[in-house]
């Protein structure tokens, strides 16, 4: 793969170039972007109610010429600190950059307004080296157990299966095409087309369709041929050589860091029962995000604050074969109403080891209850519920109402 890329590629202000005012993974609107340029570690800075919400670190081991490193180098388009370390040129939607060892890449950024993904074709200087093809999703992780799809100009999809057809290398969000037959098809199509679409499902079950302009690709690849001293036209591609496989992802940690998905936030904000996220009572409130299984995630989103404490609405996102978002309703009890349903709980807590959820609620007269539920693959099972013996602030005792005392 050639020598490591130069320090000039690693230490310029690449985060801001790759992520200019994109929506970060936070839950309440836009976030500022904070970068460590030495590590290329870009995260969402905390703002108000999202203080604990940060986007995924999109850096990694930058001592290797990964797709992400080259994408950043190409996108700075001539802004490298040391001009001798890189040659950057623009060709339509593509930027070309080479390091001082002539590892070269052509990169195009997604045209979706809320995306920072980068499509990268790179090649080492050795005469027998082949092109590698990758997409860096930069902050969004694809579900590695699902296929992804590539298509050019809305044509027939090239479906890529995990491991055999595509795999992440170096960084968890750098996805390389590794299937020789898929690479052959793709290289033919991208040289003739105008728009590449990359479709995938992320680890939270949300669909994505990133679009990359292909205008200028032929000229960009010819420029790399010229810089590497090759006869123009060699477009053979292959899997990456010498790059380590990306490490496994802590799904729970990633989901917590990514915050509430925008589609779920939109659903949550559609209810008039909840206060605005920037309301004074919710200024320091944080969501509870917990994986329930390999495909299910619990989100408890702050809704309002009253004398009983912070109340949250709870949702289940299922990313399995039959996915979706489900607002959760829990059983409550009071002597006045008997059994009833409630869609907001206070004092919400979840224990992953036991899969036990605890929370409290009350009816419209302040008659409180306490409940315990266990997640059982698809739903929460009520295990225990106690009701206050009196209502309002004067409540002084509790009685068990389920199971029957």
N, C-alpha and C positions, 0 to 999 in steps of 0.2 A: 504493500500500500504506500510505500515511500516514507520519507521522514515526517516527524510531527510538524504540524503547522506552526508558523512563526508566532512570536510573542505579539507582534503587531496585530495579528488576527484575533488574539485572545483578549487584548486589553483595551480595545477601543470601545466606544459607547454603543455597543451592539444591541443591548436590550431595547433601548429607546427606538432604534431603527427598525427592529423587528416587531415591536409591540407599540406602535404609535397610537395611543388613545384607544386601544382595543378594550372591550369589556373583559374584565378579569373574572376569575372564578368566584368572586364574592357574591353574597346573596342579595344585597340591597343596592342595585344600580352599579354605577361605575366606581372604580377604584384607581387611585394613583399607582404607578408602577415604581418599585424601588429595585435597584440593581446593584449587584456586586460585580463590577466589570472584570475583576481578576478571575472569578469563578463562573462568570456568565450565569449567575444565579438570579433569576428574575422572579419576584413575588409581588403579590398585590399588597400595597400598604394598607394598614387598617384605617378605617374611617367610621367614626361614630358607632352605629349599632353593629357593624361587622368587625369589631375589633379583633376577634379571634379567627376571622376568616381570611385565609391567604390562598393565593393561587399556587399551583404546583411549581416547585423548583424545576426550571427547564434546563439547568446546566448539567454538568456531569464531569466525566474525566476528559478534560480538554487537551490532554497530552496526545490524543489520537485524532486523526483526521476524520471525525465522524461527519455524518450528513448535517447535523446541527451546526457544527463548527464552520463547515463550508457555506452553509446557507447564510449564516450571519456574516461571514467574510464577504460573500458576494453581494449581499444586500446593502452593505455600507457604501458600495459604489464609489470607490475612490477616496474614502475618508480615512484610510488606514494611517496610523501615525508615521510609520516608516514606509516611504514610497517604494523602497527597494524590496520590501517583503511581500508585496502583492501587486497584481495588475488587475484592475477592476474596470469593466466596461459594461455598457448597457446595450441590449439588442431587443427591442420591443419590450415585452414583459419580463425578459430574463436579464439577470446580471451574471457576469462571468468574473471569477476571481481565481488566481493561482497563488500558492505560497512560494517561498523562495526555493523549494525543492520541485516545483512544477506539479504538485498535486493540484488538480484543477476541478472546478465545479461550475455548473450552470444552475441557477436557482430562480424560481418564480414564487411570489407570495400569493396566497389565496385572495381572490377578489371579493369574497364575502365580507361585508362591512364589520362583522363581529368575529372575524377569524384572524389568527396569526400564523396559520399553517404555511409550510414551505415545501414545494416540490423540488427535488434535487437530483441532478444527474452529475456524477463525479467520476473521475478516472485518475489513476496513479500514472506517473511518468514512464514506468517500465514498458517496453515495446509490446509485451504480451498481455498487458493489463487490459481489462474490459471495463465497460461502463457499469456502474452500480446505480440503481434507481431506488429512490426512497422518498418518503413523505414524513416530515416532522410536524406533529400536531401541536407541539408546544403548549403544554398545560392541560390538554385533554387526553385521557388515556382510553384507547380502544379496548373493548372486551376481547382479551386474547383467545377466548374459547369460541369466538364467532368468526365466520368469514367476513371479509371486506370485499368491496367491489370497485373497480376502475372502469370508466367508460370515456370515450372520446366523442365529442359532438353528439351526445345523447344516443350513441350507438349501442350495440349489444355489450352487456357488461362482461368484463373479465373478472370472474369470481375467484378470489384468492382464499384458500383455506389456511387456517393457522398451521404453523410449523412447516408444512410441506410446500406452501406457496408464498407465504410471507412470515416475517419474524422481526422482532425488535432487536437492535444491536446497540451497544454502548449505553444509550439512554432509553428508558421505557417508552418514550413517545417518538422514537426514531424507527419507523417501520420500513423495512427493506423488502423488495420483491426478490424472492430466491428461486422461484420456479423457472427453469430455462425456457419452457414453452410459453409461459406467461410473459416473460421478458421479451421474447422474440415478437410476440403479437403486439405488445405495448410499444416497443421501439418503432415498429412500422406505423402504428396508428398515430403516435404523438407527433411524428415528423410531417404528417399529412393533415392533421386536424387543427382546430382553433381553440378548443376548450377541453380540459381534462377534469373529470369529476371523480372525487374519492368519497365513497359512501361507507359509513361504518356506524356501529352502535357502541357507545362508550360504556364504561364500567358501571355507570348509574342507570343504564338502560335508555339513554337519550339518543335519538338518531342524529347523524350529522351528514352533511353533503358539502364538502369543500370543493371549490371550483378554482382552477388554475388556468390562466391564459397561456396559450401555446405560441402565440405570434412572436417571432424572433428566435425560436428554439434552434432552427436549422443554422442560422447565422452564429448563434452562441456556440453550438457544438463545433462548427468550422473554426471559430476563433480558438477554441481549446486545441483542436488539431494543429493549428498554426503555432501556438505557443509551445506545444510539446514536440514540434518538429516532425509531425506525422503527415502522411498523405491524406488529404481530406476524404471522409466518407466511411471510415471504419466505425460501424455502429453496433458491433457485437457487445452484448451485455451479459453479466453474470452475477452471482451472489457475491456479497462482500468477502474479502480475503483478509484475514488477520485481525478482524474486529471481534471483541468479546460479545457474547450474548448479553442482552440487557438484564439487570437483576430483576428478581421477582418484586412485585409491588405489594406493599401493605395496603390492601384495598380500604380497610377501615380508616387508616390514617389519611389516605388520599381523599376519600369522600369527606372526611371532617375538614380537611384543609381546603377542599374545593368549595365548600359551603352549599347552600341550597341551590339546586339547579334552576336556571331562569324559568323554565316551563312550570316548575312547581311554585316558584315565587309568584308567577302570574296568576296561577290558580288560587293561591293563598290571598293575594291582594284583592281578588275579585269579591271576597266576602265583605259586607259592610259591618260585620260584627267585630272586626279587629281594628285596633288603632293603627294609624300610619306608622311605618317602621321608624320614622324619625321623631315620633312623639316623645315628649319629655319622659314619660313613664317607661319607655322602652329603650332609652338611650344606651344603657349598659347591658341590655338583654342579649343573650346568646342562644342560638338554636342548639338542640340536642340532636346529634346525628350518630346513628349506630347501625352497623350491619347486623341484620337478623339471620341471614343465611347467605349462601353463595350468590343468590339472586335477589334477595329482598333487603331493603334498607329502610330504617325508621327515621323520620324527620319530625321533630317537635319544634314548631316555629312560634316564637313569642307572638301573642295576640293582644293581650291587654294586661294591665296591672290593677288590682283592687286590694281591699283590706285583707283578703286571703292570700295575696302574693301574686306572683307572675303566672298568668294563665297562658297555655300554649295550645294550639291546634296541632293534632298529630296526623301524619300522612304515611302511607306505605307506598314505596316505589318498588315495583317488581320488574326486574330486567330479564326474566327468563323468556321462554318461548312465547308465553302469553303474558306480555308485560303490561304496564300501565301505572297510573297514579290513583290512589284510593284515599280519600279523606276517611279517617277512622272515627267511629262513634262508639262510646263506651256506656255500659249499664251503670245507672245511678239509682239510689233509693232514698226515699224520705217517707215518714209516716203520713204526710199530707198528700203526696202524689202516688205512693207506691213505687213500682219500677218505672224508670223513664230513661231516655237516651240523652247523652251529653257529648258535645263535640269539642270541648275544651277542658283541660285538666290543669291543676296547679301542682306544685311540688313534684314535677315529673322526674323520674329517675329510671335508668335501665341498667341491669346487670348482665353483661354478655355471657358470663360463665353459666348462670342459671337460666338465662333468657327471660328473666323476670322483670316486668314493668310495674312500677308503683306510681300512684298518683291520687290526687284528691279532687273533689268537685262539690258542687252544691246546686240546689234548685233555685228558683227565682225568689224564694223567701229566705235564702241563706241557710237552709237545712243541709248540713254537710255530710259527705261520705268519704271513705277511704277505700281504695281498691288495690288488688294485686292481680296481675294477669301474666300468663306465660305464652310466649310465641310458639305456635305449633305448626311450622312449615308454611301455612298460608294465612293464619289469623291469630289473634290473641284470645286465649281461653281464660275466662274469669275463674280465679282460684279462691278468692276471698273478698268479701265486701262488708265493711262495717259502717253503720249510720250513727250520726250524732243523736243523743237522747233528747237534746233540745236545740233550738234553732238560733242563728245569729251569734253575736259576740258572747252570749251567755252560755254557750254550749259547754257542758262540763263532763260529759261521759259519752261512751260509745257502746254500741251493741252490735253483735254479729248478726247479719241477715243472710249471708251466704258463705259457706254451705249452711243449711238450716241448723240452727243451734239445738 
